[in-house]
Amino acid sequence: MLLTVSMLRYGIVPTQAAHRFSDPSVHFLHGVLETGWWLLAAATTMAVVRAYYVVGYRLRQNRFTLDVIAALLYLGAVIAIVADVFDIPLKGVLATSGALAIILGLALQSTLSDLFSGLLINATSPYRVGDSVTLDEVADGEVVEVTWRATHIAKANRDMVVVPNSVIAKSRIVNRSFPLGPHATVAKFETTTQLRPSEVVHALELALQTCVGISKDPKPSVATTSIGRRTAMYGITFSRTGERSEVEVLNKFYDAAHRHLESFTVPLEHGNEFADIPGGTLAYRLVEAIGIFGMLSKDQRIQLAKSLVRRECAPGQVLLGAGTCSQSISIVGYGVVAASATQDSGGHYDIVRLGPREYFGESGPIAGIASMVTFVARTYVIVYELPDHAVMNLLKQHADVAHAFAAKLEARERKGQALMQVSPEVHMAENGLMQWLHRCIEAIHHKLA
């Protein structure tokens, strides 16, 4: 402001060409002052615009816009200096610069394509800095920066992907951060056409019910999207609960989908090898599902499979009540079983849900420890129970199996998944829980001896 008043006082008008003075140094000084005024005016205007974005906490998101505004302001200042300060006709300048622009445009065709694509992206704002986006097969991650030429995207592993704006302009952009609120997850599942679509859809619906991290509202959906000569594709849409990541939920869903689909496809009778087992191949597979039994021989696993007792349960039926010591190891063969706990307010919530080839109640026959939660059928359920006498006979012959179960129970308890009633005097110090479990197992053995 002071510079403008001082210049006008001495007859120096920035919008007019400098007067011709007899003294060249005075003429040069006037030209320098007018040039400085135009550059200072552009810088001051840019500072005001930048302050506007800073006050609104939008500086990081609109960095590209600020760069464009700054370029236009300084370009306008240069044109004003050429026309007003140096009194050079713009027609001649434009004619010369036009020819030069054609040459530069041909030489910098790719860069200019990125530049104009960046202008288009900034004008339409399909994403902003901080948004989580997917660009076809190009990149998937969080937008870190949008520049004149490219967009910088940080992947989940913190790798930085620099995608040219011209590539983004041709890509299908999926913005998972806008609009605000929870966004549904879309998963794909491919199977062979030998499986009936209705069975696959039912298995996928059961898998959705098995995952605690999937919200019931809005209701998840499963659709058959395409069927080819050899494969069929299914689309699954669901919303996550806030406390679990998308990767964690997807991993659990795909694992549950595989197990539920296997429960549909494993034949009950297959060949002569398992013909004398009441449950056939399925019963043997369920015994195999308990990884600790992997240290047994195949004949021993077949004997355990023969001991399995089939039990069918209706939805809502309690399989094992809280505070009850189970008399068997129950392996889920079909359906969904929930481990339900009681809240302080009196309501119930599911800690974990179990699907085919998962088991519960092992703390009873192994160590005589009661269950801390109630296991209830969420759907029609078929479980195969391994009675305690079969478990005890196994532990007498294989003490290492008892130690393996104790280690498994300890690991699951520390994760909050063992779901058993731990004695109050047990301290969760190093080896404290393991020693207590061994004492419980030894007490069971002495009682049976």
Kinemage of the C-alpha trace (Angstrom):
@kinemage 1
@onewidth
@group {chain A} dominant
@subgroup {mainchain}
@vectorlist {calphas} color= white
{ca met a 1} P 0.000 0.000 0.000
{ca leu a 2} L 2.803 2.430 0.911
{ca leu a 3} L 4.624 1.596 -2.322
{ca thr a 4} L 1.505 2.318 -4.385
{ca val a 5} L 0.857 5.674 -2.652
{ca ser a 6} L 4.498 6.717 -3.016
{ca met a 7} L 4.578 5.806 -6.723
{ca leu a 8} L 1.348 7.688 -7.468
{ca arg a 9} L 2.623 10.707 -5.550
{ca tyr a 10} L 5.632 10.941 -7.836
{ca gly a 11} L 3.566 10.335 -10.965
{ca ile a 12} L 4.514 6.714 -11.510
{ca val a 13} L 1.423 4.789 -12.660
{ca pro a 14} L 1.984 0.997 -12.876
{ca thr a 15} L -0.708 0.580 -15.552
{ca gln a 16} L 0.968 3.062 -17.877
{ca ala a 17} L 4.265 2.885 -19.715
{ca ala a 18} L 7.154 4.676 -18.046
{ca his a 19} L 7.661 8.260 -19.241
{ca arg a 20} L 10.648 9.054 -21.368
{ca phe a 21} L 13.127 10.964 -19.287
{ca ser a 22} L 16.284 12.624 -20.509
{ca asp a 23} L 18.159 10.837 -17.785
{ca pro a 24} L 18.269 7.095 -18.665
{ca ser a 25} L 18.857 6.149 -15.046
{ca val a 26} L 15.574 7.769 -13.971
{ca his a 27} L 13.703 5.984 -16.768
{ca phe a 28} L 15.282 2.697 -15.724
{ca leu a 29} L 14.332 3.306 -12.078
{ca his a 30} L 10.699 3.935 -13.048
{ca gly a 31} L 10.646 0.693 -15.038
{ca val a 32} L 12.119 -1.257 -12.130
{ca leu a 33} L 9.554 0.186 -9.709
{ca glu a 34} L 6.622 -0.644 -12.006
{ca thr a 35} L 7.954 -4.168 -12.624
{ca gly a 36} L 8.419 -4.693 -8.897
{ca trp a 37} L 4.917 -3.363 -8.236
{ca trp a 38} L 3.323 -5.915 -10.587
{ca leu a 39} L 5.314 -8.813 -9.133
{ca leu a 40} L 4.540 -7.653 -5.587
{ca ala a 41} L 0.841 -7.339 -6.472
{ca ala a 42} L 0.801 -10.934 -7.748
{ca ala a 43} L 2.641 -12.173 -4.638
{ca thr a 44} L 0.298 -10.256 -2.305
{ca thr a 45} L -2.807 -11.595 -4.028
{ca met a 46} L -1.388 -15.117 -3.829
{ca ala a 47} L -0.667 -14.674 -0.108
{ca val a 48} L -4.290 -13.632 0.492
{ca val a 49} L -5.585 -16.671 -1.415
{ca arg a 50} L -3.222 -18.992 0.471
{ca ala a 51} L -4.331 -17.491 3.809
{ca tyr a 52} L -7.958 -18.208 2.846
{ca tyr a 53} L -7.175 -21.898 2.358
{ca val a 54} L -5.038 -22.055 5.515
{ca val a 55} L -7.844 -20.636 7.673
{ca gly a 56} L -10.220 -23.235 6.226
{ca tyr a 57} L -7.717 -26.067 6.860
{ca arg a 58} L -7.787 -26.885 3.139
{ca leu a 59} L -4.204 -26.078 2.186
{ca arg a 60} L -3.115 -29.707 1.799
{ca gln a 61} L -6.205 -30.762 -0.124
{ca asn a 62} L -6.062 -27.795 -2.547
{ca arg a 63} L -2.352 -27.565 -3.202
{ca phe a 64} L -2.875 -28.162 -6.922
{ca thr a 65} L -5.482 -25.366 -7.070
{ca leu a 66} L -3.063 -22.978 -5.387
{ca asp a 67} L -0.381 -23.834 -7.930
{ca val a 68} L -2.779 -23.075 -10.791
{ca ile a 69} L -3.857 -19.757 -9.232
{ca ala a 70} L -0.225 -18.775 -8.633
{ca ala a 71} L 0.696 -19.584 -12.231
{ca leu a 72} L -2.205 -17.508 -13.578
{ca leu a 73} L -1.392 -14.557 -11.312
{ca tyr a 74} L 2.279 -14.439 -12.259
{ca leu a 75} L 1.433 -14.978 -15.936
{ca gly a 76} L -0.922 -12.009 -15.750
{ca ala a 77} L 1.805 -9.961 -14.051
{ca val a 78} L 4.289 -10.805 -16.821
{ca ile a 79} L 1.775 -9.815 -19.527
{ca ala a 80} L 1.093 -6.532 -17.724
{ca ile a 81} L 4.823 -5.833 -17.433
{ca val a 82} L 5.356 -6.495 -21.137
{ca ala a 83} L 2.382 -4.361 -22.228
{ca asp a 84} L 2.412 -1.536 -19.653
{ca val a 85} L 5.968 -1.256 -18.422
{ca phe a 86} L 7.936 -2.025 -21.582
{ca asp a 87} L 5.156 -0.797 -23.935
{ca ile a 88} L 5.615 -3.766 -26.268
{ca pro a 89} L 2.595 -4.559 -28.535
{ca leu a 90} L 0.981 -7.804 -27.459
{ca lys a 91} L 0.089 -8.833 -31.003
{ca gly a 92} L 3.701 -9.330 -31.955
{ca val a 93} L 4.441 -11.125 -28.712
{ca leu a 94} L 1.447 -13.415 -29.144
{ca ala a 95} L 2.391 -14.219 -32.736
{ca thr a 96} L 5.929 -15.115 -31.715
{ca ser a 97} L 4.842 -17.004 -28.614
{ca gly a 98} L 2.179 -18.864 -30.636
{ca ala a 99} L 4.757 -20.348 -32.959
{ca leu a 100} L 6.952 -21.180 -29.982
{ca ala a 101} L 3.986 -22.774 -28.189
{ca ile a 102} L 3.331 -25.080 -31.153
{ca ile a 103} L 6.925 -26.280 -31.098
{ca leu a 104} L 6.901 -26.796 -27.327
{ca gly a 105} L 3.501 -28.493 -27.502
{ca leu a 106} L 4.764 -31.097 -29.942
{ca ala a 107} L 7.903 -31.657 -27.894
{ca leu a 108} L 6.067 -31.848 -24.566
{ca gln a 109} L 2.910 -33.619 -25.706
{ca ser a 110} L 2.951 -36.219 -22.901
{ca thr a 111} L 3.666 -33.643 -20.197
{ca leu a 112} L 0.915 -31.345 -21.456
{ca ser a 113} L -1.497 -34.290 -21.499
{ca asp a 114} L -0.718 -34.920 -17.834
{ca leu a 115} L -1.074 -31.189 -17.104
{ca phe a 116} L -4.520 -30.790 -18.657
{ca ser a 117} L -5.652 -34.089 -17.153
{ca gly a 118} L -4.544 -32.720 -13.789
{ca leu a 119} L -6.613 -29.586 -14.390
{ca leu a 120} L -9.633 -31.740 -15.245
{ca ile a 121} L -9.156 -33.955 -12.187
{ca asn a 122} L -8.825 -30.917 -9.939
{ca ala a 123} L -11.928 -29.302 -11.436
{ca thr a 124} L -14.137 -32.385 -11.038
{ca ser a 125} L -12.546 -33.518 -7.720
{ca pro a 126} L -13.143 -37.291 -7.976
{ca tyr a 127} L -10.794 -37.625 -4.997
{ca arg a 128} L -8.853 -35.484 -2.552
{ca val a 129} L -5.703 -35.818 -0.524
{ca gly a 130} L -6.322 -38.376 2.224
{ca asp a 131} L -8.986 -40.334 0.303
{ca ser a 132} L -8.681 -44.093 -0.151
{ca val a 133} L -9.021 -44.896 -3.857
{ca thr a 134} L -8.713 -47.735 -6.365
{ca leu a 135} L -7.663 -46.998 -9.940
{ca asp a 136} L -8.601 -50.061 -12.018
{ca glu a 137} L -5.557 -52.346 -11.890
{ca val a 138} L -3.136 -49.398 -11.630
{ca ala a 139} L -3.030 -48.600 -7.923
{ca asp a 140} L -4.906 -49.002 -4.653
{ca gly a 141} L -4.218 -46.892 -1.574
{ca glu a 142} L -4.406 -43.436 -0.002
{ca val a 143} L -3.952 -40.247 -2.011
{ca val a 144} L -0.949 -38.402 -0.594
{ca glu a 145} L -0.399 -35.603 -3.108
{ca val a 146} L -1.794 -34.282 -6.404
{ca thr a 147} L 0.747 -32.376 -8.524
{ca trp a 148} L 0.721 -30.829 -11.992
{ca arg a 149} L 1.838 -34.047 -13.641
{ca ala a 150} L 0.911 -36.972 -11.386
{ca thr a 151} L -0.972 -38.228 -8.341
{ca his a 152} L 0.981 -39.845 -5.503
{ca ile a 153} L -0.749 -42.841 -3.873
{ca ala a 154} L 0.548 -44.677 -0.781
{ca lys a 155} L -0.234 -48.404 -0.863
{ca ala a 156} L -1.080 -50.490 2.209
{ca asn a 157} L 2.572 -51.585 2.501
{ca arg a 158} L 3.570 -47.871 2.409
{ca asp a 159} L 5.043 -48.091 -1.095
{ca met a 160} L 4.532 -44.874 -3.039
{ca val a 161} L 2.941 -45.174 -6.483
{ca val a 162} L 3.231 -42.153 -8.803
{ca val a 163} L 0.467 -42.345 -11.420
{ca pro a 164} L 0.472 -39.853 -14.346
{ca asn a 165} L -2.694 -37.775 -14.451
{ca ser a 166} L -3.319 -38.766 -18.087
{ca val a 167} L -3.509 -42.423 -16.991
{ca ile a 168} L -5.902 -41.559 -14.154
{ca ala a 169} L -8.155 -39.618 -16.535
{ca lys a 170} L -8.678 -42.839 -18.521
{ca ser a 171} L -9.117 -45.089 -15.465
{ca arg a 172} L -12.190 -46.093 -13.496
{ca ile a 173} L -11.836 -44.410 -10.114
{ca val a 174} L -13.377 -45.947 -6.995
{ca asn a 175} L -13.325 -43.568 -4.016
{ca arg a 176} L -13.874 -45.478 -0.763
{ca ser a 177} L -13.806 -42.304 1.352
{ca phe a 178} L -16.690 -40.442 -0.289
{ca pro a 179} L -19.506 -40.067 0.455
{ca leu a 180} L -18.969 -40.048 4.190
{ca gly a 181} L -20.125 -43.000 6.258
{ca pro a 182} L -19.533 -46.754 6.091
{ca his a 183} L -18.827 -48.267 2.684
{ca ala a 184} L -19.733 -51.813 1.723
{ca thr a 185} L -17.038 -54.319 0.792
{ca val a 186} L -17.450 -56.201 -2.472
{ca ala a 187} L -15.809 -59.627 -2.732
{ca lys a 188} L -15.663 -62.118 -5.588
{ca phe a 189} L -15.771 -65.882 -5.305
{ca glu a 190} L -15.104 -68.292 -8.173
{ca thr a 191} L -16.076 -71.969 -8.265
{ca thr a 192} L -16.360 -74.771 -10.766
{ca thr a 193} L -19.645 -75.166 -12.639
{ca gln a 194} L -19.933 -78.703 -11.262
{ca leu a 195} L -21.326 -77.130 -8.081
{ca arg a 196} L -24.945 -76.028 -8.098
{ca pro a 197} L -25.270 -72.224 -7.794
{ca ser a 198} L -27.933 -72.574 -5.084
{ca glu a 199} L -25.547 -74.633 -2.923
{ca val a 200} L -22.699 -72.178 -3.438
{ca val a 201} L -24.922 -69.205 -2.589
{ca his a 202} L -26.121 -70.966 0.576
{ca ala a 203} L -22.535 -71.773 1.594
{ca leu a 204} L -21.494 -68.143 1.059
{ca glu a 205} L -24.463 -66.929 3.122
{ca leu a 206} L -23.391 -69.234 5.957
{ca ala a 207} L -19.833 -67.885 5.633
{ca leu a 208} L -21.177 -64.345 6.050
{ca gln a 209} L -22.962 -65.412 9.248
{ca thr a 210} L -19.758 -67.013 10.547
{ca cys a 211} L -17.757 -63.756 10.492
{ca val a 212} L -18.260 -61.596 13.592
{ca gly a 213} L -16.732 -58.602 11.780
{ca ile a 214} L -19.581 -58.419 9.237
{ca ser a 215} L -22.488 -56.148 10.114
{ca lys a 216} L -26.087 -57.381 9.917
{ca asp a 217} L -27.352 -53.934 8.905
{ca pro a 218} L -27.411 -53.376 5.997
{ca lys a 219} L -28.042 -57.018 5.230
{ca pro a 220} L -25.226 -58.751 3.282
{ca ser a 221} L -26.081 -60.097 -0.153
{ca val a 222} L -24.814 -62.876 -2.421
{ca ala a 223} L -25.468 -62.940 -6.163
{ca thr a 224} L -24.455 -65.202 -9.030
{ca thr a 225} L -22.802 -62.778 -11.447
{ca ser a 226} L -21.744 -65.062 -14.306
{ca ile a 227} L -21.586 -68.714 -15.317
{ca gly a 228} L -19.175 -69.958 -17.964
{ca arg a 229} L -18.355 -73.351 -19.347
{ca arg a 230} L -15.958 -74.224 -16.532
{ca thr a 231} L -16.304 -71.624 -13.795
{ca ala a 232} L -19.008 -69.570 -12.127
{ca met a 233} L -18.498 -66.184 -10.483
{ca tyr a 234} L -20.326 -64.921 -7.397
{ca gly a 235} L -20.438 -61.417 -5.954
{ca ile a 236} L -20.687 -60.819 -2.207
{ca thr a 237} L -21.514 -57.420 -0.713
{ca phe a 238} L -21.312 -56.688 3.009
{ca ser a 239} L -20.509 -53.933 5.497
{ca arg a 240} L -17.886 -54.269 8.196
{ca thr a 241} L -18.132 -53.420 11.858
{ca gly a 242} L -15.853 -50.566 12.836
{ca glu a 243} L -13.321 -52.454 14.939
{ca arg a 244} L -12.027 -54.811 12.218
{ca ser a 245} L -10.031 -54.048 9.090
{ca glu a 246} L -11.178 -55.008 5.606
{ca val a 247} L -8.229 -57.359 5.092
{ca glu a 248} L -8.950 -59.206 8.357
{ca val a 249} L -12.638 -59.638 7.549
{ca leu a 250} L -11.959 -60.786 3.979
{ca asn a 251} L -9.435 -63.371 5.154
{ca lys a 252} L -11.915 -64.787 7.658
{ca phe a 253} L -14.725 -64.747 5.114
{ca tyr a 254} L -12.792 -66.611 2.419
{ca asp a 255} L -11.619 -69.196 4.941
{ca ala a 256} L -15.175 -69.697 6.220
{ca ala a 257} L -16.525 -69.872 2.658
{ca his a 258} L -14.048 -72.631 1.800
{ca arg a 259} L -15.005 -74.656 4.884
{ca his a 260} L -18.760 -74.256 4.376
{ca leu a 261} L -18.485 -75.173 0.715
{ca glu a 262} L -16.435 -78.224 1.650
{ca ser a 263} L -19.169 -79.321 4.066
{ca phe a 264} L -21.527 -79.412 1.061
{ca thr a 265} L -19.207 -81.256 -1.285
{ca val a 266} L -17.420 -83.894 0.838
{ca pro a 267} L -19.260 -87.193 0.171
{ca leu a 268} L -20.513 -89.146 3.141
{ca glu a 269} L -19.205 -92.401 1.717
{ca his a 270} L -16.119 -92.610 -0.445
{ca gly a 271} L -14.362 -95.854 -1.257
{ca asn a 272} L -13.665 -98.791 1.041
{ca glu a 273} L -11.105 -97.043 3.246
{ca phe a 274} L -13.709 -95.205 5.347
{ca ala a 275} L -16.666 -97.510 4.689
{ca asp a 276} L -16.800 -98.741 8.294
{ca ile a 277} L -16.805 -95.205 9.745
{ca pro a 278} L -20.374 -94.050 10.540
{ca gly a 279} L -19.705 -90.610 9.101
{ca gly a 280} L -17.580 -91.824 6.214
{ca thr a 281} L -15.030 -89.433 4.719
{ca leu a 282} L -16.636 -86.435 6.435
{ca ala a 283} L -16.040 -87.843 9.924
{ca tyr a 284} L -12.394 -88.533 9.132
{ca arg a 285} L -11.958 -85.033 7.707
{ca leu a 286} L -13.397 -83.538 10.896
{ca val a 287} L -10.916 -85.441 13.053
{ca glu a 288} L -8.150 -84.239 10.757
{ca ala a 289} L -9.392 -80.675 11.282
{ca ile a 290} L -8.031 -80.780 14.854
{ca gly a 291} L -4.414 -80.096 14.008
{ca ile a 292} L -3.122 -81.671 17.217
{ca phe a 293} L -4.348 -85.046 15.985
{ca gly a 294} L -1.875 -84.726 13.152
{ca met a 295} L 0.765 -86.311 15.387
{ca leu a 296} L -1.318 -89.501 15.457
{ca ser a 297} L -1.107 -92.261 12.887
{ca lys a 298} L -3.793 -92.623 10.247
{ca asp a 299} L -5.189 -95.752 11.922
{ca gln a 300} L -5.512 -93.886 15.225
{ca arg a 301} L -7.357 -91.033 13.532
{ca ile a 302} L -9.707 -93.558 11.929
{ca gln a 303} L -10.428 -95.034 15.376
{ca leu a 304} L -11.254 -91.561 16.691
{ca ala a 305} L -13.531 -90.968 13.696
{ca lys a 306} L -15.415 -94.156 14.565
{ca ser a 307} L -16.047 -92.743 18.066
{ca leu a 308} L -17.740 -89.576 16.782
{ca val a 309} L -21.403 -89.155 17.697
{ca arg a 310} L -23.597 -87.142 15.326
{ca arg a 311} L -25.871 -84.515 16.876
{ca glu a 312} L -28.353 -82.236 15.100
{ca cys a 313} L -29.429 -78.901 16.595
{ca ala a 314} L -32.113 -76.400 15.637
{ca pro a 315} L -31.400 -72.655 15.403
{ca gly a 316} L -31.223 -71.137 18.883
{ca gln a 317} L -30.558 -74.442 20.634
{ca val a 318} L -27.867 -74.357 23.338
{ca leu a 319} L -25.070 -76.850 22.740
{ca leu a 320} L -23.000 -76.025 25.829
{ca gly a 321} L -24.064 -73.696 28.623
{ca ala a 322} L -21.839 -71.258 30.484
{ca gly a 323} L -20.395 -72.814 33.639
{ca thr a 324} L -20.879 -76.335 32.267
{ca cys a 325} L -17.984 -78.752 31.944
{ca ser a 326} L -18.218 -80.366 28.522
{ca gln a 327} L -18.175 -84.157 28.308
{ca ser a 328} L -16.900 -84.181 24.734
{ca ile a 329} L -14.972 -82.285 22.087
{ca ser a 330} L -17.572 -80.986 19.633
{ca ile a 331} L -16.572 -80.506 15.993
{ca val a 332} L -18.876 -78.479 13.751
{ca gly a 333} L -19.813 -80.418 10.624
{ca tyr a 334} L -22.416 -78.049 9.215
{ca gly a 335} L -23.862 -74.643 10.129
{ca val a 336} L -22.790 -71.822 12.429
{ca val a 337} L -22.210 -72.037 16.197
{ca ala a 338} L -21.739 -68.856 18.256
{ca ala a 339} L -19.871 -68.406 21.529
{ca ser a 340} L -22.217 -65.988 23.282
{ca ala a 341} L -21.371 -63.957 26.394
{ca thr a 342} L -23.551 -61.798 28.632
{ca gln a 343} L -23.019 -58.044 28.842
{ca asp a 344} L -23.229 -56.029 32.059
{ca ser a 345} L -26.507 -54.582 30.792
{ca gly a 346} L -27.949 -58.082 30.501
{ca gly a 347} L -27.749 -58.371 26.717
{ca his a 348} L -25.823 -60.978 24.765
{ca tyr a 349} L -23.100 -60.651 22.164
{ca asp a 350} L -21.076 -63.122 20.104
{ca ile a 351} L -17.378 -63.321 20.949
{ca val a 352} L -16.629 -65.674 18.079
{ca arg a 353} L -18.573 -67.819 15.626
{ca leu a 354} L -17.511 -71.270 14.513
{ca gly a 355} L -18.059 -73.004 11.189
{ca pro a 356} L -17.311 -76.450 9.745
{ca arg a 357} L -14.064 -78.141 10.883
{ca glu a 358} L -13.813 -75.899 13.968
{ca tyr a 359} L -14.236 -77.308 17.456
{ca phe a 360} L -15.126 -76.250 21.001
{ca gly a 361} L -15.519 -77.693 24.502
{ca glu a 362} L -12.046 -79.272 24.571
{ca ser a 363} L -11.235 -77.803 27.999
{ca gly a 364} L -13.770 -80.206 29.614
{ca pro a 365} L -12.498 -83.673 28.658
{ca ile a 366} L -8.865 -82.504 28.492
{ca ala a 367} L -8.565 -80.645 31.801
{ca gly a 368} L -11.973 -80.721 33.515
{ca ile a 369} L -12.430 -76.952 33.075
{ca ala a 370} L -15.909 -75.490 32.578
{ca ser a 371} L -16.892 -73.227 29.712
{ca met a 372} L -17.030 -69.482 30.334
{ca val a 373} L -19.549 -68.782 27.539
{ca thr a 374} L -22.651 -70.339 26.047
{ca phe a 375} L -22.335 -72.101 22.712
{ca val a 376} L -25.571 -71.741 20.769
{ca ala a 377} L -26.618 -72.745 17.238
{ca arg a 378} L -27.153 -69.716 14.998
{ca thr a 379} L -28.419 -71.890 12.122
{ca tyr a 380} L -29.390 -75.506 11.702
{ca val a 381} L -26.251 -77.242 12.952
{ca ile a 382} L -24.733 -80.701 12.763
{ca val a 383} L -21.934 -81.362 15.257
{ca tyr a 384} L -19.861 -84.487 15.755
{ca glu a 385} L -18.956 -85.121 19.392
{ca leu a 386} L -15.810 -86.956 20.446
{ca pro a 387} L -16.758 -88.449 23.868
{ca asp a 388} L -14.545 -87.923 26.901
{ca his a 389} L -13.785 -91.658 27.265
{ca ala a 390} L -12.291 -91.677 23.746
{ca val a 391} L -10.264 -88.580 24.607
{ca met a 392} L -9.047 -90.087 27.891
{ca asn a 393} L -7.961 -93.305 26.189
{ca leu a 394} L -6.039 -91.210 23.696
{ca leu a 395} L -4.332 -89.123 26.388
{ca lys a 396} L -3.279 -92.246 28.298
{ca gln a 397} L -1.515 -93.563 25.212
{ca his a 398} L -0.112 -90.207 24.060
{ca ala a 399} L 0.941 -87.836 26.832
{ca asp a 400} L 2.358 -85.488 24.197
{ca val a 401} L -1.187 -84.906 22.905
{ca ala a 402} L -2.211 -83.659 26.360
{ca his a 403} L 0.746 -81.247 26.422
{ca ala a 404} L -0.138 -80.047 22.922
{ca phe a 405} L -3.751 -79.407 23.965
{ca ala a 406} L -2.536 -77.525 27.049
{ca ala a 407} L -0.313 -75.318 24.885
{ca lys a 408} L -3.208 -74.730 22.478
{ca leu a 409} L -5.570 -73.794 25.301
{ca glu a 410} L -3.022 -71.393 26.765
{ca ala a 411} L -2.437 -69.688 23.410
{ca arg a 412} L -6.160 -69.359 22.759
{ca glu a 413} L -6.801 -68.070 26.286
{ca arg a 414} L -4.245 -65.302 25.858
{ca lys a 415} L -6.036 -64.301 22.650
{ca gly a 416} L -9.387 -64.434 24.421
{ca gln a 417} L -10.543 -67.399 22.338
{ca ala a 418} L -10.228 -70.363 24.735
{ca leu a 419} L -13.513 -69.300 26.407
{ca met a 420} L -12.932 -71.368 29.538
{ca gln a 421} L -13.304 -70.504 33.222
{ca val a 422} L -9.811 -69.826 34.528
{ca ser a 423} L -9.331 -70.267 38.257
{ca pro a 424} L -9.079 -66.904 40.103
{ca glu a 425} L -5.770 -67.844 41.731
{ca val a 426} L -4.092 -68.269 38.351
{ca his a 427} L -1.825 -65.356 37.535
{ca met a 428} L -1.288 -64.613 33.861
{ca ala a 429} L 2.449 -64.427 34.456
{ca glu a 430} L 4.926 -66.363 32.380
{ca asn a 431} L 4.048 -70.097 32.428
{ca gly a 432} L 1.427 -69.500 35.153
{ca leu a 433} L -1.522 -70.526 33.014
{ca met a 434} L 0.365 -73.437 31.467
{ca gln a 435} L 1.308 -74.826 34.892
{ca trp a 436} L -2.306 -74.550 36.038
{ca leu a 437} L -3.516 -76.407 32.943
{ca his a 438} L -0.989 -79.191 33.528
{ca arg a 439} L -2.192 -79.530 37.130
{ca cys a 440} L -5.786 -79.810 35.894
{ca ile a 441} L -4.799 -82.483 33.358
{ca glu a 442} L -2.842 -84.425 35.989
{ca ala a 443} L -5.839 -84.266 38.342
{ca ile a 444} L -8.023 -85.802 35.636
{ca his a 445} L -5.503 -88.622 35.115
{ca his a 446} L -5.241 -89.365 38.858
{ca lys a 447} L -9.018 -89.483 39.139
{ca leu a 448} L -9.230 -92.010 36.307
{ca ala a 449} L -6.291 -94.096 37.524
